[in-house]
Every structure is written in C-alpha cells, then in structure tokens.
Amino acid sequence: MTKWEYMTAPLLVHATKQILDNFGEDGWELVQVVPGPNPEQLVAYFKREKNA
C-alpha cells in the first residue's frame, strides 16, 4: 500500500510558477490551491510518496 506525506505552503501570486517548480523538483505533487489570508497569497497543498 502506498503511503503519502503531505505539506502546505504559501504561494505568492507574483512567483507562483517558480515556487511550484521548486517543490516539483523535490518530488512534491500539487494537489490543490486555495485562497490565502490576503489577496496576494494562496495556499498550496502537496503530497509525495513516503520513503520506507
């Protein structure tokens, strides 16, 4: 059975692609993006397979 680990991270609207690319390089898969505490910020939810 696959086990997952999860993470949330803030996304700044002006640097979204760069931030997502960095997490992708580390093996994180984007699951969802939701509005953050202010209009300039979003919150990203990520997952990746947990190492045994």
mmJSON file of the N, C-alpha and C atoms, coordinates in Angstrom:
{"data_MODEL":{"atom_site":{
"group_PDB":["ATOM","ATOM","ATOM","ATOM","ATOM","ATOM","ATOM","ATOM","ATOM","ATOM","ATOM","ATOM","ATOM","ATOM","ATOM","ATOM","ATOM","ATOM","ATOM","ATOM","ATOM","ATOM","ATOM","ATOM","ATOM","ATOM","ATOM","ATOM","ATOM","ATOM","ATOM","ATOM","ATOM","ATOM","ATOM","ATOM","ATOM","ATOM","ATOM","ATOM","ATOM","ATOM","ATOM","ATOM","ATOM","ATOM","ATOM","ATOM","ATOM","ATOM","ATOM","ATOM","ATOM","ATOM","ATOM","ATOM","ATOM","ATOM","ATOM","ATOM","ATOM","ATOM","ATOM","ATOM","ATOM","ATOM","ATOM","ATOM","ATOM","ATOM","ATOM","ATOM","ATOM","ATOM","ATOM","ATOM","ATOM","ATOM","ATOM","ATOM","ATOM","ATOM","ATOM","ATOM","ATOM","ATOM","ATOM","ATOM","ATOM","ATOM","ATOM","ATOM","ATOM","ATOM","ATOM","ATOM","ATOM","ATOM","ATOM","ATOM","ATOM","ATOM","ATOM","ATOM","ATOM","ATOM","ATOM","ATOM","ATOM","ATOM","ATOM","ATOM","ATOM","ATOM","ATOM","ATOM","ATOM","ATOM","ATOM","ATOM","ATOM","ATOM","ATOM","ATOM","ATOM","ATOM","ATOM","ATOM","ATOM","ATOM","ATOM","ATOM","ATOM","ATOM","ATOM","ATOM","ATOM","ATOM","ATOM","ATOM","ATOM","ATOM","ATOM","ATOM","ATOM","ATOM","ATOM","ATOM","ATOM","ATOM","ATOM","ATOM","ATOM","ATOM","ATOM","ATOM"],
"id":[1,2,3,4,5,6,7,8,9,10,11,12,13,14,15,16,17,18,19,20,21,22,23,24,25,26,27,28,29,30,31,32,33,34,35,36,37,38,39,40,41,42,43,44,45,46,47,48,49,50,51,52,53,54,55,56,57,58,59,60,61,62,63,64,65,66,67,68,69,70,71,72,73,74,75,76,77,78,79,80,81,82,83,84,85,86,87,88,89,90,91,92,93,94,95,96,97,98,99,100,101,102,103,104,105,106,107,108,109,110,111,112,113,114,115,116,117,118,119,120,121,122,123,124,125,126,127,128,129,130,131,132,133,134,135,136,137,138,139,140,141,142,143,144,145,146,147,148,149,150,151,152,153,154,155,156],
"type_symbol":["N","C","C","N","C","C","N","C","C","N","C","C","N","C","C","N","C","C","N","C","C","N","C","C","N","C","C","N","C","C","N","C","C","N","C","C","N","C","C","N","C","C","N","C","C","N","C","C","N","C","C","N","C","C","N","C","C","N","C","C","N","C","C","N","C","C","N","C","C","N","C","C","N","C","C","N","C","C","N","C","C","N","C","C","N","C","C","N","C","C","N","C","C","N","C","C","N","C","C","N","C","C","N","C","C","N","C","C","N","C","C","N","C","C","N","C","C","N","C","C","N","C","C","N","C","C","N","C","C","N","C","C","N","C","C","N","C","C","N","C","C","N","C","C","N","C","C","N","C","C","N","C","C","N","C","C"],
"label_atom_id":["N","CA","C","N","CA","C","N","CA","C","N","CA","C","N","CA","C","N","CA","C","N","CA","C","N","CA","C","N","CA","C","N","CA","C","N","CA","C","N","CA","C","N","CA","C","N","CA","C","N","CA","C","N","CA","C","N","CA","C","N","CA","C","N","CA","C","N","CA","C","N","CA","C","N","CA","C","N","CA","C","N","CA","C","N","CA","C","N","CA","C","N","CA","C","N","CA","C","N","CA","C","N","CA","C","N","CA","C","N","CA","C","N","CA","C","N","CA","C","N","CA","C","N","CA","C","N","CA","C","N","CA","C","N","CA","C","N","CA","C","N","CA","C","N","CA","C","N","CA","C","N","CA","C","N","CA","C","N","CA","C","N","CA","C","N","CA","C","N","CA","C","N","CA","C","N","CA","C","N","CA","C"],
"label_alt_id":[null,null,null,null,null,null,null,null,null,null,null,null,null,null,null,null,null,null,null,null,null,null,null,null,null,null,null,null,null,null,null,null,null,null,null,null,null,null,null,null,null,null,null,null,null,null,null,null,null,null,null,null,null,null,null,null,null,null,null,null,null,null,null,null,null,null,null,null,null,null,null,null,null,null,null,null,null,null,null,null,null,null,null,null,null,null,null,null,null,null,null,null,null,null,null,null,null,null,null,null,null,null,null,null,null,null,null,null,null,null,null,null,null,null,null,null,null,null,null,null,null,null,null,null,null,null,null,null,null,null,null,null,null,null,null,null,null,null,null,null,null,null,null,null,null,null,null,null,null,null,null,null,null,null,null,null],
"label_comp_id":["MET","MET","MET","THR","THR","THR","LYS","LYS","LYS","TRP","TRP","TRP","GLU","GLU","GLU","TYR","TYR","TYR","MET","MET","MET","THR","THR","THR","ALA","ALA","ALA","PRO","PRO","PRO","LEU","LEU","LEU","LEU","LEU","LEU","VAL","VAL","VAL","HIS","HIS","HIS","ALA","ALA","ALA","THR","THR","THR","LYS","LYS","LYS","GLN","GLN","GLN","ILE","ILE","ILE","LEU","LEU","LEU","ASP","ASP","ASP","ASN","ASN","ASN","PHE","PHE","PHE","GLY","GLY","GLY","GLU","GLU","GLU","ASP","ASP","ASP","GLY","GLY","GLY","TRP","TRP","TRP","GLU","GLU","GLU","LEU","LEU","LEU","VAL","VAL","VAL","GLN","GLN","GLN","VAL","VAL","VAL","VAL","VAL","VAL","PRO","PRO","PRO","GLY","GLY","GLY","PRO","PRO","PRO","ASN","ASN","ASN","PRO","PRO","PRO","GLU","GLU","GLU","GLN","GLN","GLN","LEU","LEU","LEU","VAL","VAL","VAL","ALA","ALA","ALA","TYR","TYR","TYR","PHE","PHE","PHE","LYS","LYS","LYS","ARG","ARG","ARG","GLU","GLU","GLU","LYS","LYS","LYS","ASN","ASN","ASN","ALA","ALA","ALA"],
"label_asym_id":["A","A","A","A","A","A","A","A","A","A","A","A","A","A","A","A","A","A","A","A","A","A","A","A","A","A","A","A","A","A","A","A","A","A","A","A","A","A","A","A","A","A","A","A","A","A","A","A","A","A","A","A","A","A","A","A","A","A","A","A","A","A","A","A","A","A","A","A","A","A","A","A","A","A","A","A","A","A","A","A","A","A","A","A","A","A","A","A","A","A","A","A","A","A","A","A","A","A","A","A","A","A","A","A","A","A","A","A","A","A","A","A","A","A","A","A","A","A","A","A","A","A","A","A","A","A","A","A","A","A","A","A","A","A","A","A","A","A","A","A","A","A","A","A","A","A","A","A","A","A","A","A","A","A","A","A"],
"label_entity_id":["1","1","1","1","1","1","1","1","1","1","1","1","1","1","1","1","1","1","1","1","1","1","1","1","1","1","1","1","1","1","1","1","1","1","1","1","1","1","1","1","1","1","1","1","1","1","1","1","1","1","1","1","1","1","1","1","1","1","1","1","1","1","1","1","1","1","1","1","1","1","1","1","1","1","1","1","1","1","1","1","1","1","1","1","1","1","1","1","1","1","1","1","1","1","1","1","1","1","1","1","1","1","1","1","1","1","1","1","1","1","1","1","1","1","1","1","1","1","1","1","1","1","1","1","1","1","1","1","1","1","1","1","1","1","1","1","1","1","1","1","1","1","1","1","1","1","1","1","1","1","1","1","1","1","1","1"],
"label_seq_id":[1,1,1,2,2,2,3,3,3,4,4,4,5,5,5,6,6,6,7,7,7,8,8,8,9,9,9,10,10,10,11,11,11,12,12,12,13,13,13,14,14,14,15,15,15,16,16,16,17,17,17,18,18,18,19,19,19,20,20,20,21,21,21,22,22,22,23,23,23,24,24,24,25,25,25,26,26,26,27,27,27,28,28,28,29,29,29,30,30,30,31,31,31,32,32,32,33,33,33,34,34,34,35,35,35,36,36,36,37,37,37,38,38,38,39,39,39,40,40,40,41,41,41,42,42,42,43,43,43,44,44,44,45,45,45,46,46,46,47,47,47,48,48,48,49,49,49,50,50,50,51,51,51,52,52,52],
"pdbx_PDB_ins_code":[null,null,null,null,null,null,null,null,null,null,null,null,null,null,null,null,null,null,null,null,null,null,null,null,null,null,null,null,null,null,null,null,null,null,null,null,null,null,null,null,null,null,null,null,null,null,null,null,null,null,null,null,null,null,null,null,null,null,null,null,null,null,null,null,null,null,null,null,null,null,null,null,null,null,null,null,null,null,null,null,null,null,null,null,null,null,null,null,null,null,null,null,null,null,null,null,null,null,null,null,null,null,null,null,null,null,null,null,null,null,null,null,null,null,null,null,null,null,null,null,null,null,null,null,null,null,null,null,null,null,null,null,null,null,null,null,null,null,null,null,null,null,null,null,null,null,null,null,null,null,null,null,null,null,null,null],
"Cartn_x":[0.843,0.0,0.889,0.588,1.35,1.052,2.105,1.939,2.396,1.68,1.928,2.303,3.088,3.288,2.733,2.291,1.612,2.283,2.097,2.678,1.79,1.732,1.105,2.182,2.011,2.984,2.291,2.725,2.162,2.681,1.841,2.226,2.012,3.041,2.897,2.464,1.473,0.89,1.935,2.899,3.89,5.001,5.056,6.126,5.592,4.36,3.712,4.469,4.816,5.483,6.818,7.603,8.916,8.778,7.842,7.622,7.163,6.197,5.698,6.785,7.59,8.697,9.682,9.976,10.915,10.378,9.11,8.537,8.488,8.181,8.164,9.522,10.576,11.945,12.245,11.614,11.818,10.863,10.083,9.212,7.799,7.442,6.102,5.141,3.958,2.895,1.828,1.457,0.422,-0.935,-1.662,-2.981,-4.074,-3.887,-4.924,-4.31,-4.926,-4.569,-5.841,-5.755,-6.909,-6.508,-7.48,-7.16,-6.468,-5.518,-4.791,-5.425,-4.683,-5.213,-5.36,-4.714,-4.865,-4.859,-5.255,-5.395,-4.087,-2.949,-1.666,-1.106,-1.836,-1.295,-2.295,-1.762,-2.535,-1.882,-2.608,-2.04,-2.093,-0.945,-0.851,-0.755,-1.446,-1.387,-0.652,0.358,1.189,1.19,1.55,1.771,2.94,3.593,4.591,4.652,5.12,5.208,6.223,5.814,6.672,7.705,8.962,10.019,9.891,10.148,10.014,11.036],
"Cartn_y":[-1.182,0.0,1.247,2.178,3.416,4.301,4.837,5.793,7.158,8.196,9.552,10.46,11.481,12.569,13.824,14.748,15.947,17.2,18.295,19.571,20.699,21.783,23.013,24.074,24.986,26.058,27.284,28.484,29.701,29.895,30.424,30.768,32.261,32.955,34.372,34.491,35.304,35.412,35.775,36.613,37.059,36.051,34.94,33.953,32.52,32.338,31.025,29.949,30.19,29.162,28.763,29.7,29.406,28.556,28.92,28.187,26.76,26.606,25.27,24.421,25.013,24.28,23.78,24.605,24.201,23.0,23.03,21.898,20.657,20.833,19.707,19.043,19.844,19.303,18.433,18.724,17.953,16.77,16.513,15.348,15.585,16.846,17.145,17.307,16.717,16.843,17.788,18.78,19.729,19.031,19.188,18.58,19.629,20.782,21.819,23.163,24.226,25.595,26.274,26.924,27.621,29.05,29.96,31.341,31.414,32.332,32.545,33.636,34.081,35.078,36.473,36.727,38.029,37.814,38.822,38.653,38.352,38.666,38.433,37.049,36.236,34.951,33.826,32.679,31.451,30.404,29.328,28.222,26.982,26.323,25.126,23.895,22.845,21.549,20.58,19.906,18.978,17.606,16.593,15.256,14.638,13.652,12.829,11.493,10.498,9.164,9.158,8.538,8.485,7.388,7.705,6.701,5.719,4.475,3.425,3.541],
"Cartn_z":[0.0,0.0,0.0,-0.854,-0.932,0.264,0.858,1.957,1.464,1.898,1.436,2.604,2.285,3.229,2.565,3.39,2.891,3.425,2.701,3.097,2.585,3.328,2.842,2.75,1.811,1.636,1.06,1.475,0.89,-0.53,-1.396,-2.77,-2.96,-3.341,-3.662,-5.116,-5.379,-6.715,-7.766,-7.43,-8.417,-8.664,-7.894,-8.076,-8.086,-8.499,-8.413,-9.181,-10.431,-11.242,-10.635,-10.232,-9.653,-8.378,-7.52,-6.27,-6.576,-7.485,-7.825,-8.476,-9.346,-9.972,-8.92,-7.924,-6.872,-6.087,-5.721,-4.993,-5.882,-7.149,-8.079,-8.208,-8.222,-8.275,-7.065,-5.945,-4.711,-4.601,-5.665,-5.687,-5.176,-4.875,-4.373,-5.534,-5.414,-6.408,-5.868,-6.67,-6.269,-6.259,-5.145,-5.004,-5.152,-4.506,-4.519,-4.156,-4.663,-4.286,-3.795,-2.624,-2.052,-1.712,-1.594,-1.232,0.125,0.23,1.479,2.32,3.334,4.259,3.654,2.514,1.852,0.338,-0.441,-1.9,-2.635,-2.03,-2.678,-2.378,-1.641,-1.218,-1.431,-1.834,-1.971,-1.073,-0.782,-0.016,-0.895,-1.046,-1.871,-0.985,-1.383,-0.706,-1.63,-1.09,-1.856,-1.209,-2.036,-1.498,-2.253,-1.601,-2.269,-1.547,-2.285,-1.709,-0.581,0.506,1.69,1.513,1.831,1.759,2.908,2.607,3.631,4.731],
"occupancy":[1.0,1.0,1.0,1.0,1.0,1.0,1.0,1.0,1.0,1.0,1.0,1.0,1.0,1.0,1.0,1.0,1.0,1.0,1.0,1.0,1.0,1.0,1.0,1.0,1.0,1.0,1.0,1.0,1.0,1.0,1.0,1.0,1.0,1.0,1.0,1.0,1.0,1.0,1.0,1.0,1.0,1.0,1.0,1.0,1.0,1.0,1.0,1.0,1.0,1.0,1.0,1.0,1.0,1.0,1.0,1.0,1.0,1.0,1.0,1.0,1.0,1.0,1.0,1.0,1.0,1.0,1.0,1.0,1.0,1.0,1.0,1.0,1.0,1.0,1.0,1.0,1.0,1.0,1.0,1.0,1.0,1.0,1.0,1.0,1.0,1.0,1.0,1.0,1.0,1.0,1.0,1.0,1.0,1.0,1.0,1.0,1.0,1.0,1.0,1.0,1.0,1.0,1.0,1.0,1.0,1.0,1.0,1.0,1.0,1.0,1.0,1.0,1.0,1.0,1.0,1.0,1.0,1.0,1.0,1.0,1.0,1.0,1.0,1.0,1.0,1.0,1.0,1.0,1.0,1.0,1.0,1.0,1.0,1.0,1.0,1.0,1.0,1.0,1.0,1.0,1.0,1.0,1.0,1.0,1.0,1.0,1.0,1.0,1.0,1.0,1.0,1.0,1.0,1.0,1.0,1.0],
"B_iso_or_equiv":[0.0,0.0,0.0,0.0,0.0,0.0,0.0,0.0,0.0,0.0,0.0,0.0,0.0,0.0,0.0,0.0,0.0,0.0,0.0,0.0,0.0,0.0,0.0,0.0,0.0,0.0,0.0,0.0,0.0,0.0,0.0,0.0,0.0,0.0,0.0,0.0,0.0,0.0,0.0,0.0,0.0,0.0,0.0,0.0,0.0,0.0,0.0,0.0,0.0,0.0,0.0,0.0,0.0,0.0,0.0,0.0,0.0,0.0,0.0,0.0,0.0,0.0,0.0,0.0,0.0,0.0,0.0,0.0,0.0,0.0,0.0,0.0,0.0,0.0,0.0,0.0,0.0,0.0,0.0,0.0,0.0,0.0,0.0,0.0,0.0,0.0,0.0,0.0,0.0,0.0,0.0,0.0,0.0,0.0,0.0,0.0,0.0,0.0,0.0,0.0,0.0,0.0,0.0,0.0,0.0,0.0,0.0,0.0,0.0,0.0,0.0,0.0,0.0,0.0,0.0,0.0,0.0,0.0,0.0,0.0,0.0,0.0,0.0,0.0,0.0,0.0,0.0,0.0,0.0,0.0,0.0,0.0,0.0,0.0,0.0,0.0,0.0,0.0,0.0,0.0,0.0,0.0,0.0,0.0,0.0,0.0,0.0,0.0,0.0,0.0,0.0,0.0,0.0,0.0,0.0,0.0],
"pdbx_formal_charge":[null,null,null,null,null,null,null,null,null,null,null,null,null,null,null,null,null,null,null,null,null,null,null,null,null,null,null,null,null,null,null,null,null,null,null,null,null,null,null,null,null,null,null,null,null,null,null,null,null,null,null,null,null,null,null,null,null,null,null,null,null,null,null,null,null,null,null,null,null,null,null,null,null,null,null,null,null,null,null,null,null,null,null,null,null,null,null,null,null,null,null,null,null,null,null,null,null,null,null,null,null,null,null,null,null,null,null,null,null,null,null,null,null,null,null,null,null,null,null,null,null,null,null,null,null,null,null,null,null,null,null,null,null,null,null,null,null,null,null,null,null,null,null,null,null,null,null,null,null,null,null,null,null,null,null,null],
"auth_seq_id":[1,1,1,2,2,2,3,3,3,4,4,4,5,5,5,6,6,6,7,7,7,8,8,8,9,9,9,10,10,10,11,11,11,12,12,12,13,13,13,14,14,14,15,15,15,16,16,16,17,17,17,18,18,18,19,19,19,20,20,20,21,21,21,22,22,22,23,23,23,24,24,24,25,25,25,26,26,26,27,27,27,28,28,28,29,29,29,30,30,30,31,31,31,32,32,32,33,33,33,34,34,34,35,35,35,36,36,36,37,37,37,38,38,38,39,39,39,40,40,40,41,41,41,42,42,42,43,43,43,44,44,44,45,45,45,46,46,46,47,47,47,48,48,48,49,49,49,50,50,50,51,51,51,52,52,52],
"auth_comp_id":["MET","MET","MET","THR","THR","THR","LYS","LYS","LYS","TRP","TRP","TRP","GLU","GLU","GLU","TYR","TYR","TYR","MET","MET","MET","THR","THR","THR","ALA","ALA","ALA","PRO","PRO","PRO","LEU","LEU","LEU","LEU","LEU","LEU","VAL","VAL","VAL","HIS","HIS","HIS","ALA","ALA","ALA","THR","THR","THR","LYS","LYS","LYS","GLN","GLN","GLN","ILE","ILE","ILE","LEU","LEU","LEU","ASP","ASP","ASP","ASN","ASN","ASN","PHE","PHE","PHE","GLY","GLY","GLY","GLU","GLU","GLU","ASP","ASP","ASP","GLY","GLY","GLY","TRP","TRP","TRP","GLU","GLU","GLU","LEU","LEU","LEU","VAL","VAL","VAL","GLN","GLN","GLN","VAL","VAL","VAL","VAL","VAL","VAL","PRO","PRO","PRO","GLY","GLY","GLY","PRO","PRO","PRO","ASN","ASN","ASN","PRO","PRO","PRO","GLU","GLU","GLU","GLN","GLN","GLN","LEU","LEU","LEU","VAL","VAL","VAL","ALA","ALA","ALA","TYR","TYR","TYR","PHE","PHE","PHE","LYS","LYS","LYS","ARG","ARG","ARG","GLU","GLU","GLU","LYS","LYS","LYS","ASN","ASN","ASN","ALA","ALA","ALA"],
"auth_asym_id":["A","A","A","A","A","A","A","A","A","A","A","A","A","A","A","A","A","A","A","A","A","A","A","A","A","A","A","A","A","A","A","A","A","A","A","A","A","A","A","A","A","A","A","A","A","A","A","A","A","A","A","A","A","A","A","A","A","A","A","A","A","A","A","A","A","A","A","A","A","A","A","A","A","A","A","A","A","A","A","A","A","A","A","A","A","A","A","A","A","A","A","A","A","A","A","A","A","A","A","A","A","A","A","A","A","A","A","A","A","A","A","A","A","A","A","A","A","A","A","A","A","A","A","A","A","A","A","A","A","A","A","A","A","A","A","A","A","A","A","A","A","A","A","A","A","A","A","A","A","A","A","A","A","A","A","A"],
"auth_atom_id":["N","CA","C","N","CA","C","N","CA","C","N","CA","C","N","CA","C","N","CA","C","N","CA","C","N","CA","C","N","CA","C","N","CA","C","N","CA","C","N","CA","C","N","CA","C","N","CA","C","N","CA","C","N","CA","C","N","CA","C","N","CA","C","N","CA","C","N","CA","C","N","CA","C","N","CA","C","N","CA","C","N","CA","C","N","CA","C","N","CA","C","N","CA","C","N","CA","C","N","CA","C","N","CA","C","N","CA","C","N","CA","C","N","CA","C","N","CA","C","N","CA","C","N","CA","C","N","CA","C","N","CA","C","N","CA","C","N","CA","C","N","CA","C","N","CA","C","N","CA","C","N","CA","C","N","CA","C","N","CA","C","N","CA","C","N","CA","C","N","CA","C","N","CA","C","N","CA","C","N","CA","C"],
"pdbx_PDB_model_num":[1,1,1,1,1,1,1,1,1,1,1,1,1,1,1,1,1,1,1,1,1,1,1,1,1,1,1,1,1,1,1,1,1,1,1,1,1,1,1,1,1,1,1,1,1,1,1,1,1,1,1,1,1,1,1,1,1,1,1,1,1,1,1,1,1,1,1,1,1,1,1,1,1,1,1,1,1,1,1,1,1,1,1,1,1,1,1,1,1,1,1,1,1,1,1,1,1,1,1,1,1,1,1,1,1,1,1,1,1,1,1,1,1,1,1,1,1,1,1,1,1,1,1,1,1,1,1,1,1,1,1,1,1,1,1,1,1,1,1,1,1,1,1,1,1,1,1,1,1,1,1,1,1,1,1,1]
}}}
